[in-house]
């Protein structure tokens, strides 16, 4: 009991109060991610659509992510980030409910487009909320805590979504809408009257000389994020149907597979992030890319539940290393200029994967079989490594590494 109390005390001091609040928000809202996890199965099994049609519909969600990511960043420069976030959560409640009622393909395409736009904007705004409510030395830790909360929510969503889908797919949408409404209430109560921290001033931001479109390390990072996103996105858009077709797994087992990924992130994200701080951003990103390539590339080479679990462990370790590091690097660049543009551009480039990956994956799957999807994903992850090297070689990680050293010294 004493050791547990000591651990909780350490964690409470390790993270600032607003980091806990934002983590709780993302945990509640991520429970609604069961819609994303099971949308491909719903469209194919419940509505009887062809795999190519499923790919096109999911790409509509990706197109919405693309527009919403940039739009959310731009709007946050003119409106209160907190109030804008609350308005988007409110709209999401209605969209999720309608997705469970509409069965016509054109209407579904429109709803998925709008849903993607809302999710993309919320994702961008969450990064800005961390910057506005957490001090510089706390931002990397807040990123790790948010990742843990997000994946804990995904773990619960995977299990609950699998059970709900087994009974009736439409319950997935209705429960998700209820969770989004709960997240909205929590967020409004926690932030409505809370003042934001003053943004950090730097010579670049004061002079207005720093522009994201001329920031070479940032542009290399954007290119790397597109390739990593294209490699990673098939986990959500193609893995469910692939496990159904090639591994002969049911929806509940597939749900547990998503849950395994989330549980691993919950358990390992904070200790691995803390342990790998000494590596620097470049090594974290390179190691993450290689593990992602290995975990996805091994999928066509084996069979059975144990083998698919091993694959999940490998690519999840890669996700743990590269995902928060990308976000912190972008946040470091954003501190030196127009944060809304930086967050919007990064989220838009990452969201481009959600637009292109389902189309490409669906066509590859339909014409050449499911195995080719994972070999292409592995190749894309490997191709991101020289871009990562360029981004960090030109100084993208300089601020992050100095920031990390400062955080470690304060610990």
C-alpha positions as CSV (number, residue, x, y, z in Angstrom):
1,X,0.0,0.0,0.0
2,X,2.8,2.4,0.9
3,X,4.6,1.7,-2.4
4,X,1.4,2.4,-4.4
5,X,0.9,5.7,-2.5
6,X,4.5,6.6,-3.3
7,X,4.0,5.9,-7.0
8,X,0.8,7.9,-7.1
9,X,2.6,10.8,-5.4
10,X,5.4,10.6,-7.9
11,X,3.0,10.6,-10.8
12,X,1.0,13.5,-9.4
13,X,4.2,15.6,-9.2
14,X,5.5,14.3,-12.5
15,X,2.5,15.7,-14.4
16,X,0.9,19.1,-14.0
17,X,-2.9,19.3,-13.1
18,X,-3.9,20.4,-16.6
19,X,-2.1,17.4,-18.1
20,X,-4.3,15.1,-16.0
21,X,-7.4,17.1,-17.1
22,X,-6.6,16.9,-20.8
23,X,-5.8,13.2,-20.4
24,X,-9.1,12.5,-18.8
25,X,-10.8,14.4,-21.7
26,X,-9.1,12.3,-24.3
27,X,-9.8,9.1,-22.4
28,X,-13.5,9.8,-22.4
29,X,-13.6,11.0,-26.0
30,X,-11.5,8.0,-27.2
31,X,-14.2,5.6,-26.0
32,X,-16.0,6.8,-29.1
33,X,-13.2,5.5,-31.3
34,X,-14.9,2.1,-31.4
35,X,-16.7,3.6,-34.4
36,X,-13.4,4.0,-36.2
37,X,-12.3,0.5,-35.2
38,X,-15.4,-1.3,-36.4
39,X,-16.6,1.0,-39.3
40,X,-14.9,-1.2,-42.0
41,X,-16.5,-4.3,-40.6
42,X,-19.9,-2.6,-40.2
43,X,-19.9,-1.4,-43.8
44,X,-18.9,-4.8,-45.2
45,X,-20.8,-7.2,-42.9
46,X,-23.9,-5.3,-41.9
47,X,-24.4,-3.3,-45.1
48,X,-22.9,-5.8,-47.5
49,X,-20.7,-3.4,-49.3
50,X,-17.7,-4.5,-51.5
51,X,-14.2,-4.0,-50.0
52,X,-13.4,-1.4,-52.7
53,X,-16.5,0.6,-51.8
54,X,-15.6,0.4,-48.1
55,X,-12.2,1.8,-49.0
56,X,-13.7,4.7,-50.9
57,X,-16.1,5.5,-48.0
58,X,-13.3,5.4,-45.4
59,X,-11.3,7.7,-47.6
60,X,-14.2,10.2,-47.3
61,X,-13.5,10.2,-43.6
62,X,-9.8,10.7,-44.4
63,X,-10.7,13.7,-46.7
64,X,-12.6,15.2,-43.8
65,X,-9.6,14.7,-41.5
66,X,-7.5,16.5,-44.0
67,X,-9.7,19.5,-44.2
68,X,-10.6,19.6,-40.5
69,X,-6.9,19.3,-39.4
70,X,-5.9,22.5,-41.2
71,X,-9.2,24.2,-40.6
72,X,-9.0,23.6,-36.8
73,X,-5.5,25.1,-36.7
74,X,-6.5,28.2,-38.7
75,X,-9.6,28.8,-36.7
76,X,-7.7,28.5,-33.4
77,X,-5.8,31.6,-34.3
78,X,-9.0,33.6,-34.3
79,X,-11.3,31.9,-31.8
80,X,-10.9,30.6,-28.2
81,X,-9.4,27.1,-28.5
82,X,-11.5,25.9,-25.6
83,X,-14.8,27.1,-26.9
84,X,-14.1,26.0,-30.4
85,X,-13.3,22.5,-29.0
86,X,-16.6,22.4,-27.1
87,X,-18.5,23.3,-30.2
88,X,-16.9,20.6,-32.2
89,X,-17.6,18.0,-29.6
90,X,-21.3,19.0,-29.6
91,X,-21.5,18.5,-33.4
92,X,-19.8,15.1,-33.1
93,X,-22.5,13.9,-30.8
94,X,-25.1,14.3,-33.5
95,X,-23.0,12.9,-36.3
96,X,-22.2,9.7,-34.4
97,X,-25.9,9.2,-33.8
98,X,-26.8,9.7,-37.4
99,X,-24.1,7.2,-38.6
100,X,-26.0,4.5,-36.7
101,X,-29.3,5.3,-38.5
102,X,-28.3,6.1,-42.1
103,X,-27.8,3.2,-44.5
104,X,-27.7,5.0,-47.9
105,X,-24.2,5.1,-49.4
106,X,-24.2,8.8,-50.5
107,X,-25.5,10.0,-47.1
108,X,-22.9,7.8,-45.3
109,X,-20.2,9.3,-47.5
110,X,-21.3,12.8,-46.4
111,X,-21.5,11.9,-42.7
112,X,-18.1,10.3,-42.8
113,X,-16.7,13.4,-44.5
114,X,-18.2,15.6,-41.8
115,X,-17.1,13.3,-39.0
116,X,-13.6,13.3,-40.3
117,X,-13.5,17.1,-40.4
118,X,-14.6,17.3,-36.8
119,X,-12.1,14.6,-35.6
120,X,-9.3,16.3,-37.5
121,X,-10.0,19.7,-36.0
122,X,-10.4,18.3,-32.5
123,X,-7.0,16.4,-32.9
124,X,-5.3,19.7,-33.9
125,X,-6.9,21.6,-31.1
126,X,-5.9,19.1,-28.5
127,X,-2.2,19.8,-29.3
128,X,-2.8,23.5,-29.0
129,X,-4.6,23.0,-25.7
130,X,-1.5,21.2,-24.3
131,X,0.6,24.2,-25.4
132,X,-1.9,26.7,-23.9
133,X,-2.5,25.0,-20.6
134,X,0.9,23.3,-19.9
135,X,4.3,24.9,-19.4
136,X,7.2,24.2,-21.7
137,X,8.9,21.6,-19.4
138,X,5.6,19.8,-18.9
139,X,4.6,19.4,-22.5
140,X,6.5,16.2,-23.4
141,X,5.1,14.6,-20.3
142,X,1.6,15.8,-21.1
143,X,2.0,14.3,-24.6
144,X,3.0,10.9,-23.0
145,X,0.1,11.0,-20.5
146,X,-2.4,11.9,-23.3
147,X,-1.1,9.0,-25.3
148,X,-1.7,6.7,-22.3
149,X,-5.2,8.0,-21.8
150,X,-6.0,7.8,-25.5
151,X,-4.9,4.2,-25.7
152,X,-6.6,3.2,-22.5
153,X,-9.8,4.6,-24.0
154,X,-9.0,2.6,-27.2
155,X,-8.5,-0.6,-25.1
156,X,-11.9,-0.2,-23.5
157,X,-13.4,0.8,-26.9
158,X,-12.0,-2.3,-28.6
159,X,-13.4,-4.7,-26.0
160,X,-16.8,-2.9,-25.6
161,X,-17.1,-2.3,-29.4
162,X,-16.5,-6.0,-30.1
163,X,-19.2,-7.0,-27.7
164,X,-21.7,-4.4,-29.0
165,X,-20.9,-5.3,-32.6
166,X,-21.6,-8.9,-31.8
167,X,-25.1,-7.9,-30.5
168,X,-26.0,-5.1,-32.9
169,X,-23.5,-2.8,-34.8
170,X,-25.7,0.2,-34.3
171,X,-25.1,0.2,-30.6
172,X,-21.5,1.0,-31.4
173,X,-22.6,4.4,-32.8
174,X,-25.1,5.2,-30.1
175,X,-22.8,4.4,-27.2
176,X,-20.0,6.4,-28.9
177,X,-22.3,9.4,-29.1
178,X,-23.1,9.2,-25.4
179,X,-19.4,9.0,-24.6
180,X,-18.7,12.1,-26.7
181,X,-21.5,14.0,-24.9
182,X,-19.9,13.0,-21.5
183,X,-16.5,14.3,-22.8
184,X,-18.1,17.6,-23.8
185,X,-19.6,18.1,-20.3
186,X,-16.3,17.2,-18.6
187,X,-14.4,19.6,-20.8
188,X,-16.7,22.6,-20.4
189,X,-16.7,22.2,-16.6
190,X,-12.9,21.9,-16.4
191,X,-11.9,24.8,-18.8
192,X,-14.7,27.2,-19.2
193,X,-13.4,29.7,-16.6
194,X,-9.7,28.7,-16.6
195,X,-7.2,31.2,-18.0
196,X,-4.6,29.9,-20.5
197,X,-0.9,30.4,-20.0
198,X,0.8,33.2,-22.0
199,X,2.4,31.8,-25.2
200,X,6.1,31.6,-25.1
201,X,7.9,34.4,-26.9
202,X,11.0,33.9,-29.0
203,X,13.0,36.2,-31.3
204,X,11.5,34.5,-34.3
205,X,7.9,34.9,-33.2
206,X,8.5,38.5,-32.2
207,X,9.9,39.4,-35.5
208,X,7.5,37.4,-37.5
209,X,10.4,35.8,-39.5
210,X,9.6,32.2,-38.7
211,X,7.1,30.8,-41.2
212,X,6.2,27.1,-41.3
213,X,6.4,26.9,-45.1
214,X,10.1,28.1,-44.9
215,X,11.0,25.9,-41.9
216,X,13.1,23.2,-43.6
217,X,13.4,20.8,-40.6
218,X,9.6,21.1,-40.2
219,X,9.0,20.3,-43.9
220,X,11.2,17.2,-43.8
221,X,9.2,16.2,-40.7
222,X,5.9,16.6,-42.6
223,X,7.2,14.4,-45.4
224,X,8.2,11.7,-42.9
225,X,4.9,11.9,-41.1
226,X,3.0,11.3,-44.4
227,X,4.9,8.1,-45.1
228,X,4.6,6.9,-41.4
229,X,0.9,7.7,-41.6
230,X,0.4,5.7,-44.8
231,X,2.2,2.8,-43.2
232,X,0.3,3.0,-39.9
233,X,-3.3,3.8,-41.1
234,X,-4.0,0.3,-42.5
235,X,-4.1,-1.0,-39.0
236,X,-7.5,0.8,-38.7
237,X,-8.8,0.5,-42.2
238,X,-7.6,-3.0,-43.3
239,X,-6.5,-5.1,-40.3
240,X,-10.0,-6.1,-39.2
241,X,-11.0,-7.5,-42.5
242,X,-7.6,-9.0,-43.0
243,X,-7.8,-10.9,-39.8
244,X,-11.3,-12.0,-40.7
245,X,-10.2,-13.3,-44.1
246,X,-6.8,-14.7,-43.5
247,X,-6.6,-15.5,-39.8
248,X,-10.3,-16.6,-39.5
249,X,-10.8,-14.6,-36.4
250,X,-14.3,-13.4,-35.1
251,X,-15.2,-9.8,-34.2
252,X,-14.6,-10.3,-30.5
253,X,-11.1,-11.7,-31.0
254,X,-10.4,-8.8,-33.4
255,X,-11.6,-6.4,-30.8
256,X,-9.2,-7.9,-28.2
257,X,-6.4,-7.5,-30.7
258,X,-7.0,-3.7,-30.9
259,X,-7.3,-3.8,-27.1
260,X,-3.9,-5.5,-26.8
261,X,-2.3,-2.6,-28.8
262,X,-3.9,-0.1,-26.5
263,X,-3.0,-1.9,-23.3
264,X,0.6,-2.1,-24.3
265,X,0.7,1.7,-24.9
266,X,-1.0,2.3,-21.5
267,X,1.6,0.1,-19.7
268,X,4.7,1.0,-21.6
269,X,4.3,4.6,-23.0
270,X,5.5,6.5,-19.9
271,X,8.4,4.3,-18.8
272,X,9.7,3.8,-22.4
273,X,9.4,7.5,-23.2
274,X,11.2,8.4,-20.0
275,X,13.9,5.7,-20.6
276,X,14.4,6.7,-24.3
277,X,14.7,10.5,-23.6
278,X,18.5,10.0,-23.5
279,X,18.4,8.7,-27.1
280,X,17.3,12.0,-28.6
281,X,14.5,12.6,-31.1
282,X,16.4,11.1,-34.1
283,X,17.0,7.7,-32.5
284,X,13.5,7.5,-31.1
285,X,11.9,8.1,-34.5
286,X,14.3,5.8,-36.4
287,X,13.8,3.0,-33.9
288,X,10.0,3.5,-34.0
289,X,9.9,3.4,-37.8
290,X,12.0,0.2,-38.0
291,X,9.8,-1.6,-35.4
292,X,6.7,-0.5,-37.2
293,X,8.0,-1.9,-40.5
294,X,9.0,-5.2,-38.8
295,X,5.7,-5.6,-37.0
296,X,3.5,-5.0,-40.1
297,X,5.8,-6.7,-42.6
298,X,5.6,-10.0,-40.6
299,X,1.8,-10.3,-40.8
300,X,1.7,-12.3,-44.0
301,X,4.4,-14.7,-42.9
302,X,2.6,-16.5,-40.1
303,X,-0.7,-17.7,-38.7
304,X,-2.5,-18.2,-35.4
305,X,-3.5,-15.9,-32.5
306,X,-0.1,-16.1,-30.9
307,X,1.6,-14.9,-34.0
308,X,-0.7,-12.0,-34.6
309,X,-0.2,-11.0,-31.0
310,X,3.6,-11.0,-31.5
311,X,3.2,-8.8,-34.6
312,X,1.0,-6.4,-32.6
313,X,3.6,-6.2,-29.8
314,X,6.4,-5.3,-32.3
315,X,4.5,-2.6,-34.2
316,X,3.1,-1.2,-31.0
317,X,6.6,-0.7,-29.7
318,X,7.3,1.3,-32.8
319,X,4.2,3.4,-32.3
320,X,5.2,4.1,-28.7
321,X,8.5,5.5,-29.8
322,X,7.6,7.5,-32.9
323,X,4.1,8.9,-32.2
324,X,4.7,11.2,-29.2
325,X,8.1,12.2,-30.5
326,X,6.6,13.5,-33.7
327,X,4.0,15.6,-31.8
328,X,6.6,17.0,-29.4
329,X,8.9,18.0,-32.3
330,X,6.0,19.8,-34.0
331,X,5.1,21.5,-30.8
332,X,8.7,22.7,-30.4
333,X,8.7,24.2,-33.9
334,X,5.3,25.7,-33.2
335,X,6.6,27.6,-30.2
336,X,8.8,29.6,-32.5
337,X,6.0,30.8,-34.9
338,X,2.4,30.6,-35.9
339,X,1.2,27.7,-33.8
340,X,-2.1,27.3,-35.5
341,X,-0.4,26.9,-38.9
342,X,2.2,24.5,-37.5
343,X,-0.4,22.2,-35.8
344,X,-2.8,22.5,-38.8
345,X,-0.1,21.6,-41.4
346,X,1.1,18.6,-39.4
347,X,-2.3,17.3,-38.6
348,X,-3.3,17.8,-42.3
349,X,-0.3,15.8,-43.5
350,X,-0.9,13.1,-41.0
351,X,-4.5,13.0,-42.0
352,X,-3.6,12.7,-45.6
353,X,-2.8,9.1,-44.8
354,X,-6.4,8.5,-43.6
355,X,-7.5,9.8,-47.0
356,X,-5.1,7.9,-49.3
357,X,-4.5,4.7,-47.3
358,X,-8.0,3.3,-47.4
359,X,-8.2,3.9,-51.2
360,X,-4.8,2.4,-51.9
361,X,-5.2,-0.4,-49.4
362,X,-8.7,-1.2,-50.7
363,X,-7.5,-1.4,-54.3
364,X,-4.4,-3.5,-53.4
365,X,-6.5,-5.8,-51.2
366,X,-9.1,-6.2,-53.9
367,X,-6.8,-6.9,-56.8
368,X,-3.7,-8.5,-55.2
369,X,-4.9,-9.9,-51.9
370,X,-4.4,-8.8,-48.3
371,X,-0.7,-9.7,-47.9
372,X,0.5,-7.0,-50.3
373,X,-1.0,-4.3,-48.0
374,X,1.4,-5.1,-45.2
375,X,4.4,-5.4,-47.4
376,X,3.7,-2.0,-48.8
377,X,3.2,-0.6,-45.3
378,X,6.6,-2.0,-44.2
379,X,8.3,-0.4,-47.2
380,X,6.7,3.0,-46.5
381,X,7.9,2.9,-42.9
382,X,11.4,2.1,-44.1
383,X,11.3,4.9,-46.7
384,X,10.5,7.4,-43.9
385,X,13.9,6.9,-42.2
386,X,16.0,9.1,-44.6
387,X,13.4,11.9,-44.2
388,X,13.6,11.6,-40.4
389,X,17.4,11.8,-40.6
390,X,17.1,15.0,-42.7
391,X,14.6,16.5,-40.3
392,X,16.7,15.9,-37.3
393,X,20.0,16.6,-38.9
394,X,19.0,20.1,-39.8
395,X,18.2,20.9,-36.2
396,X,14.5,19.9,-35.7
397,X,15.4,18.0,-32.6
398,X,17.8,20.7,-31.1
399,X,15.1,22.4,-29.1
400,X,13.5,19.1,-28.1
401,X,16.7,17.7,-26.8
402,X,17.6,20.8,-24.8
403,X,14.0,20.8,-23.5
404,X,14.3,17.2,-22.6
405,X,17.5,17.8,-20.7
406,X,15.8,20.6,-18.8
407,X,12.9,18.4,-17.9
408,X,15.2,15.6,-16.7
409,X,17.2,18.0,-14.6
410,X,14.0,19.2,-12.9
411,X,12.9,15.7,-12.1
